[in-house]
Amino acid sequence: PMADQVIPEREQAAILNAFEGAELEVAGPGVHQQLIAELEQLEAATAK
């Protein structure tokens, strides 16, 4: 990805950690995985 060429690996890790922290604080634990599971179910249902 382009980010790998522009943003140092250490800074990418810091960005990811900050995003994950914000996600937990705003949405709560497990919400991200729950939404992914629901999306997969919707995709499977509409692929028929």
mmCIF file of the N, C-alpha and C atoms, coordinates in Angstrom:
data_MODEL
# 
_entry.id   MODEL 
# 
loop_
_atom_site.group_PDB 
_atom_site.id 
_atom_site.type_symbol 
_atom_site.label_atom_id 
_atom_site.label_alt_id 
_atom_site.label_comp_id 
_atom_site.label_asym_id 
_atom_site.label_entity_id 
_atom_site.label_seq_id 
_atom_site.pdbx_PDB_ins_code 
_atom_site.Cartn_x 
_atom_site.Cartn_y 
_atom_site.Cartn_z 
_atom_site.occupancy 
_atom_site.B_iso_or_equiv 
_atom_site.pdbx_formal_charge 
_atom_site.auth_seq_id 
_atom_site.auth_comp_id 
_atom_site.auth_asym_id 
_atom_site.auth_atom_id 
_atom_site.pdbx_PDB_model_num 
ATOM 1   N N  . PRO A 1 1  ? 0.813   -1.207  0.000  1.00 0.00 ? 1  PRO A N  1 
ATOM 2   C CA . PRO A 1 1  ? 0.000   0.000   0.000  1.00 0.00 ? 1  PRO A CA 1 
ATOM 3   C C  . PRO A 1 1  ? 0.854   1.269   0.000  1.00 0.00 ? 1  PRO A C  1 
ATOM 4   N N  . MET A 1 2  ? 0.272   2.312   -0.463 1.00 0.00 ? 2  MET A N  1 
ATOM 5   C CA . MET A 1 2  ? 0.966   3.595   -0.534 1.00 0.00 ? 2  MET A CA 1 
ATOM 6   C C  . MET A 1 2  ? 1.410   4.070   0.848  1.00 0.00 ? 2  MET A C  1 
ATOM 7   N N  . ALA A 1 3  ? 0.600   3.795   1.862  1.00 0.00 ? 3  ALA A N  1 
ATOM 8   C CA . ALA A 1 3  ? 0.949   4.226   3.224  1.00 0.00 ? 3  ALA A CA 1 
ATOM 9   C C  . ALA A 1 3  ? 2.283   3.641   3.664  1.00 0.00 ? 3  ALA A C  1 
ATOM 10  N N  . ASP A 1 4  ? 2.576   2.425   3.227  1.00 0.00 ? 4  ASP A N  1 
ATOM 11  C CA . ASP A 1 4  ? 3.849   1.799   3.589  1.00 0.00 ? 4  ASP A CA 1 
ATOM 12  C C  . ASP A 1 4  ? 5.037   2.580   3.039  1.00 0.00 ? 4  ASP A C  1 
ATOM 13  N N  . GLN A 1 5  ? 4.824   3.269   1.941  1.00 0.00 ? 5  GLN A N  1 
ATOM 14  C CA . GLN A 1 5  ? 5.893   4.049   1.323  1.00 0.00 ? 5  GLN A CA 1 
ATOM 15  C C  . GLN A 1 5  ? 6.027   5.434   1.946  1.00 0.00 ? 5  GLN A C  1 
ATOM 16  N N  . VAL A 1 6  ? 4.949   5.922   2.541  1.00 0.00 ? 6  VAL A N  1 
ATOM 17  C CA . VAL A 1 6  ? 4.916   7.303   3.023  1.00 0.00 ? 6  VAL A CA 1 
ATOM 18  C C  . VAL A 1 6  ? 5.017   7.415   4.546  1.00 0.00 ? 6  VAL A C  1 
ATOM 19  N N  . ILE A 1 7  ? 4.384   6.492   5.255  1.00 0.00 ? 7  ILE A N  1 
ATOM 20  C CA . ILE A 1 7  ? 4.320   6.564   6.717  1.00 0.00 ? 7  ILE A CA 1 
ATOM 21  C C  . ILE A 1 7  ? 5.221   5.480   7.310  1.00 0.00 ? 7  ILE A C  1 
ATOM 22  N N  . PRO A 1 8  ? 6.154   5.858   8.158  1.00 0.00 ? 8  PRO A N  1 
ATOM 23  C CA . PRO A 1 8  ? 7.037   4.870   8.780  1.00 0.00 ? 8  PRO A CA 1 
ATOM 24  C C  . PRO A 1 8  ? 6.242   3.816   9.563  1.00 0.00 ? 8  PRO A C  1 
ATOM 25  N N  . GLU A 1 9  ? 6.778   2.610   9.623  1.00 0.00 ? 9  GLU A N  1 
ATOM 26  C CA . GLU A 1 9  ? 6.098   1.487   10.270 1.00 0.00 ? 9  GLU A CA 1 
ATOM 27  C C  . GLU A 1 9  ? 5.731   1.791   11.718 1.00 0.00 ? 9  GLU A C  1 
ATOM 28  N N  . ARG A 1 10 ? 6.625   2.432   12.444 1.00 0.00 ? 10 ARG A N  1 
ATOM 29  C CA . ARG A 1 10 ? 6.359   2.758   13.850 1.00 0.00 ? 10 ARG A CA 1 
ATOM 30  C C  . ARG A 1 10 ? 5.171   3.720   13.963 1.00 0.00 ? 10 ARG A C  1 
ATOM 31  N N  . GLU A 1 11 ? 5.093   4.687   13.053 1.00 0.00 ? 11 GLU A N  1 
ATOM 32  C CA . GLU A 1 11 ? 3.982   5.641   13.075 1.00 0.00 ? 11 GLU A CA 1 
ATOM 33  C C  . GLU A 1 11 ? 2.675   4.957   12.671 1.00 0.00 ? 11 GLU A C  1 
ATOM 34  N N  . GLN A 1 12 ? 2.742   4.037   11.721 1.00 0.00 ? 12 GLN A N  1 
ATOM 35  C CA . GLN A 1 12 ? 1.547   3.277   11.338 1.00 0.00 ? 12 GLN A CA 1 
ATOM 36  C C  . GLN A 1 12 ? 1.006   2.498   12.534 1.00 0.00 ? 12 GLN A C  1 
ATOM 37  N N  . ALA A 1 13 ? 1.904   1.890   13.307 1.00 0.00 ? 13 ALA A N  1 
ATOM 38  C CA . ALA A 1 13 ? 1.491   1.136   14.491 1.00 0.00 ? 13 ALA A CA 1 
ATOM 39  C C  . ALA A 1 13 ? 0.829   2.054   15.514 1.00 0.00 ? 13 ALA A C  1 
ATOM 40  N N  . ALA A 1 14 ? 1.375   3.251   15.686 1.00 0.00 ? 14 ALA A N  1 
ATOM 41  C CA . ALA A 1 14 ? 0.794   4.210   16.631 1.00 0.00 ? 14 ALA A CA 1 
ATOM 42  C C  . ALA A 1 14 ? -0.596  4.644   16.173 1.00 0.00 ? 14 ALA A C  1 
ATOM 43  N N  . ILE A 1 15 ? -0.761  4.856   14.877 1.00 0.00 ? 15 ILE A N  1 
ATOM 44  C CA . ILE A 1 15 ? -2.065  5.245   14.328 1.00 0.00 ? 15 ILE A CA 1 
ATOM 45  C C  . ILE A 1 15 ? -3.075  4.124   14.553 1.00 0.00 ? 15 ILE A C  1 
ATOM 46  N N  . LEU A 1 16 ? -2.667  2.895   14.275 1.00 0.00 ? 16 LEU A N  1 
ATOM 47  C CA . LEU A 1 16 ? -3.552  1.748   14.467 1.00 0.00 ? 16 LEU A CA 1 
ATOM 48  C C  . LEU A 1 16 ? -3.965  1.612   15.927 1.00 0.00 ? 16 LEU A C  1 
ATOM 49  N N  . ASN A 1 17 ? -3.014  1.747   16.837 1.00 0.00 ? 17 ASN A N  1 
ATOM 50  C CA . ASN A 1 17 ? -3.327  1.652   18.267 1.00 0.00 ? 17 ASN A CA 1 
ATOM 51  C C  . ASN A 1 17 ? -4.287  2.748   18.703 1.00 0.00 ? 17 ASN A C  1 
ATOM 52  N N  . ALA A 1 18 ? -4.086  3.965   18.203 1.00 0.00 ? 18 ALA A N  1 
ATOM 53  C CA . ALA A 1 18 ? -4.976  5.075   18.550 1.00 0.00 ? 18 ALA A CA 1 
ATOM 54  C C  . ALA A 1 18 ? -6.380  4.826   18.010 1.00 0.00 ? 18 ALA A C  1 
ATOM 55  N N  . PHE A 1 19 ? -6.464  4.323   16.786 1.00 0.00 ? 19 PHE A N  1 
ATOM 56  C CA . PHE A 1 19 ? -7.767  4.033   16.192 1.00 0.00 ? 19 PHE A CA 1 
ATOM 57  C C  . PHE A 1 19 ? -8.494  2.948   16.986 1.00 0.00 ? 19 PHE A C  1 
ATOM 58  N N  . GLU A 1 20 ? -7.779  1.880   17.327 1.00 0.00 ? 20 GLU A N  1 
ATOM 59  C CA . GLU A 1 20 ? -8.399  0.797   18.087 1.00 0.00 ? 20 GLU A CA 1 
ATOM 60  C C  . GLU A 1 20 ? -8.859  1.277   19.460 1.00 0.00 ? 20 GLU A C  1 
ATOM 61  N N  . GLY A 1 21 ? -8.076  2.144   20.089 1.00 0.00 ? 21 GLY A N  1 
ATOM 62  C CA . GLY A 1 21 ? -8.471  2.697   21.379 1.00 0.00 ? 21 GLY A CA 1 
ATOM 63  C C  . GLY A 1 21 ? -9.725  3.541   21.274 1.00 0.00 ? 21 GLY A C  1 
ATOM 64  N N  . ALA A 1 22 ? -9.789  4.365   20.244 1.00 0.00 ? 22 ALA A N  1 
ATOM 65  C CA . ALA A 1 22 ? -10.966 5.205   20.033 1.00 0.00 ? 22 ALA A CA 1 
ATOM 66  C C  . ALA A 1 22 ? -12.187 4.347   19.725 1.00 0.00 ? 22 ALA A C  1 
ATOM 67  N N  . GLU A 1 23 ? -11.992 3.320   18.940 1.00 0.00 ? 23 GLU A N  1 
ATOM 68  C CA . GLU A 1 23 ? -13.093 2.423   18.595 1.00 0.00 ? 23 GLU A CA 1 
ATOM 69  C C  . GLU A 1 23 ? -13.667 1.756   19.851 1.00 0.00 ? 23 GLU A C  1 
ATOM 70  N N  . LEU A 1 24 ? -12.797 1.291   20.730 1.00 0.00 ? 24 LEU A N  1 
ATOM 71  C CA . LEU A 1 24 ? -13.261 0.678   21.974 1.00 0.00 ? 24 LEU A CA 1 
ATOM 72  C C  . LEU A 1 24 ? -13.990 1.683   22.856 1.00 0.00 ? 24 LEU A C  1 
ATOM 73  N N  . GLU A 1 25 ? -13.470 2.892   22.903 1.00 0.00 ? 25 GLU A N  1 
ATOM 74  C CA . GLU A 1 25 ? -14.057 3.930   23.751 1.00 0.00 ? 25 GLU A CA 1 
ATOM 75  C C  . GLU A 1 25 ? -15.418 4.375   23.229 1.00 0.00 ? 25 GLU A C  1 
ATOM 76  N N  . VAL A 1 26 ? -15.545 4.496   21.918 1.00 0.00 ? 26 VAL A N  1 
ATOM 77  C CA . VAL A 1 26 ? -16.786 5.000   21.327 1.00 0.00 ? 26 VAL A CA 1 
ATOM 78  C C  . VAL A 1 26 ? -17.824 3.889   21.162 1.00 0.00 ? 26 VAL A C  1 
ATOM 79  N N  . ALA A 1 27 ? -17.421 2.779   20.560 1.00 0.00 ? 27 ALA A N  1 
ATOM 80  C CA . ALA A 1 27 ? -18.375 1.719   20.243 1.00 0.00 ? 27 ALA A CA 1 
ATOM 81  C C  . ALA A 1 27 ? -18.486 0.681   21.352 1.00 0.00 ? 27 ALA A C  1 
ATOM 82  N N  . GLY A 1 28 ? -17.386 0.420   22.013 1.00 0.00 ? 28 GLY A N  1 
ATOM 83  C CA . GLY A 1 28 ? -17.381 -0.594  23.066 1.00 0.00 ? 28 GLY A CA 1 
ATOM 84  C C  . GLY A 1 28 ? -16.730 -1.878  22.585 1.00 0.00 ? 28 GLY A C  1 
ATOM 85  N N  . PRO A 1 29 ? -16.356 -2.722  23.532 1.00 0.00 ? 29 PRO A N  1 
ATOM 86  C CA . PRO A 1 29 ? -15.669 -3.959  23.177 1.00 0.00 ? 29 PRO A CA 1 
ATOM 87  C C  . PRO A 1 29 ? -16.581 -4.920  22.413 1.00 0.00 ? 29 PRO A C  1 
ATOM 88  N N  . GLY A 1 30 ? -16.030 -5.534  21.384 1.00 0.00 ? 30 GLY A N  1 
ATOM 89  C CA . GLY A 1 30 ? -16.755 -6.547  20.622 1.00 0.00 ? 30 GLY A CA 1 
ATOM 90  C C  . GLY A 1 30 ? -17.668 -6.030  19.536 1.00 0.00 ? 30 GLY A C  1 
ATOM 91  N N  . VAL A 1 31 ? -17.926 -4.739  19.502 1.00 0.00 ? 31 VAL A N  1 
ATOM 92  C CA . VAL A 1 31 ? -18.868 -4.190  18.527 1.00 0.00 ? 31 VAL A CA 1 
ATOM 93  C C  . VAL A 1 31 ? -18.321 -4.326  17.107 1.00 0.00 ? 31 VAL A C  1 
ATOM 94  N N  . HIS A 1 32 ? -17.052 -4.068  16.925 1.00 0.00 ? 32 HIS A N  1 
ATOM 95  C CA . HIS A 1 32 ? -16.453 -4.165  15.590 1.00 0.00 ? 32 HIS A CA 1 
ATOM 96  C C  . HIS A 1 32 ? -16.629 -5.578  15.033 1.00 0.00 ? 32 HIS A C  1 
ATOM 97  N N  . GLN A 1 33 ? -16.291 -6.583  15.829 1.00 0.00 ? 33 GLN A N  1 
ATOM 98  C CA . GLN A 1 33 ? -16.415 -7.970  15.371 1.00 0.00 ? 33 GLN A CA 1 
ATOM 99  C C  . GLN A 1 33 ? -17.877 -8.336  15.121 1.00 0.00 ? 33 GLN A C  1 
ATOM 100 N N  . GLN A 1 34 ? -18.769 -7.830  15.941 1.00 0.00 ? 34 GLN A N  1 
ATOM 101 C CA . GLN A 1 34 ? -20.194 -8.097  15.760 1.00 0.00 ? 34 GLN A CA 1 
ATOM 102 C C  . GLN A 1 34 ? -20.677 -7.512  14.436 1.00 0.00 ? 34 GLN A C  1 
ATOM 103 N N  . LEU A 1 35 ? -20.251 -6.305  14.120 1.00 0.00 ? 35 LEU A N  1 
ATOM 104 C CA . LEU A 1 35 ? -20.654 -5.680  12.865 1.00 0.00 ? 35 LEU A CA 1 
ATOM 105 C C  . LEU A 1 35 ? -20.087 -6.424  11.663 1.00 0.00 ? 35 LEU A C  1 
ATOM 106 N N  . ILE A 1 36 ? -18.872 -6.904  11.770 1.00 0.00 ? 36 ILE A N  1 
ATOM 107 C CA . ILE A 1 36 ? -18.281 -7.689  10.685 1.00 0.00 ? 36 ILE A CA 1 
ATOM 108 C C  . ILE A 1 36 ? -19.089 -8.970  10.469 1.00 0.00 ? 36 ILE A C  1 
ATOM 109 N N  . ALA A 1 37 ? -19.463 -9.642  11.553 1.00 0.00 ? 37 ALA A N  1 
ATOM 110 C CA . ALA A 1 37 ? -20.253 -10.868 11.449 1.00 0.00 ? 37 ALA A CA 1 
ATOM 111 C C  . ALA A 1 37 ? -21.607 -10.591 10.801 1.00 0.00 ? 37 ALA A C  1 
ATOM 112 N N  . GLU A 1 38 ? -22.253 -9.498  11.178 1.00 0.00 ? 38 GLU A N  1 
ATOM 113 C CA . GLU A 1 38 ? -23.542 -9.141  10.587 1.00 0.00 ? 38 GLU A CA 1 
ATOM 114 C C  . GLU A 1 38 ? -23.393 -8.833  9.100  1.00 0.00 ? 38 GLU A C  1 
ATOM 115 N N  . LEU A 1 39 ? -22.336 -8.143  8.736  1.00 0.00 ? 39 LEU A N  1 
ATOM 116 C CA . LEU A 1 39 ? -22.090 -7.840  7.330  1.00 0.00 ? 39 LEU A CA 1 
ATOM 117 C C  . LEU A 1 39 ? -21.885 -9.125  6.531  1.00 0.00 ? 39 LEU A C  1 
ATOM 118 N N  . GLU A 1 40 ? -21.129 -10.063 7.080  1.00 0.00 ? 40 GLU A N  1 
ATOM 119 C CA . GLU A 1 40 ? -20.904 -11.339 6.397  1.00 0.00 ? 40 GLU A CA 1 
ATOM 120 C C  . GLU A 1 40 ? -22.217 -12.092 6.206  1.00 0.00 ? 40 GLU A C  1 
ATOM 121 N N  . GLN A 1 41 ? -23.105 -12.034 7.199  1.00 0.00 ? 41 GLN A N  1 
ATOM 122 C CA . GLN A 1 41 ? -24.412 -12.682 7.074  1.00 0.00 ? 41 GLN A CA 1 
ATOM 123 C C  . GLN A 1 41 ? -25.238 -12.020 5.977  1.00 0.00 ? 41 GLN A C  1 
ATOM 124 N N  . LEU A 1 42 ? -25.214 -10.702 5.922  1.00 0.00 ? 42 LEU A N  1 
ATOM 125 C CA . LEU A 1 42 ? -25.949 -9.984  4.881  1.00 0.00 ? 42 LEU A CA 1 
ATOM 126 C C  . LEU A 1 42 ? -25.395 -10.303 3.496  1.00 0.00 ? 42 LEU A C  1 
ATOM 127 N N  . GLU A 1 43 ? -24.079 -10.346 3.388  1.00 0.00 ? 43 GLU A N  1 
ATOM 128 C CA . GLU A 1 43 ? -23.463 -10.678 2.103  1.00 0.00 ? 43 GLU A CA 1 
ATOM 129 C C  . GLU A 1 43 ? -23.857 -12.083 1.665  1.00 0.00 ? 43 GLU A C  1 
ATOM 130 N N  . ALA A 1 44 ? -23.854 -13.027 2.591  1.00 0.00 ? 44 ALA A N  1 
ATOM 131 C CA . ALA A 1 44 ? -24.222 -14.402 2.261  1.00 0.00 ? 44 ALA A CA 1 
ATOM 132 C C  . ALA A 1 44 ? -25.691 -14.487 1.845  1.00 0.00 ? 44 ALA A C  1 
ATOM 133 N N  . ALA A 1 45 ? -26.545 -13.742 2.525  1.00 0.00 ? 45 ALA A N  1 
ATOM 134 C CA . ALA A 1 45 ? -27.971 -13.773 2.220  1.00 0.00 ? 45 ALA A CA 1 
ATOM 135 C C  . ALA A 1 45 ? -28.279 -13.143 0.869  1.00 0.00 ? 45 ALA A C  1 
ATOM 136 N N  . THR A 1 46 ? -27.536 -12.131 0.490  1.00 0.00 ? 46 THR A N  1 
ATOM 137 C CA . THR A 1 46 ? -27.815 -11.450 -0.781 1.00 0.00 ? 46 THR A CA 1 
ATOM 138 C C  . THR A 1 46 ? -27.083 -12.090 -1.952 1.00 0.00 ? 46 THR A C  1 
ATOM 139 N N  . ALA A 1 47 ? -26.159 -12.994 -1.683 1.00 0.00 ? 47 ALA A N  1 
ATOM 140 C CA . ALA A 1 47 ? -25.401 -13.646 -2.752 1.00 0.00 ? 47 ALA A CA 1 
ATOM 141 C C  . ALA A 1 47 ? -26.189 -14.789 -3.381 1.00 0.00 ? 47 ALA A C  1 
ATOM 142 N N  . LYS A 1 48 ? -27.283 -15.169 -2.766 1.00 0.00 ? 48 LYS A N  1 
ATOM 143 C CA . LYS A 1 48 ? -28.080 -16.306 -3.264 1.00 0.00 ? 48 LYS A CA 1 
ATOM 144 C C  . LYS A 1 48 ? -28.858 -15.949 -4.495 1.00 0.00 ? 48 LYS A C  1 
# 
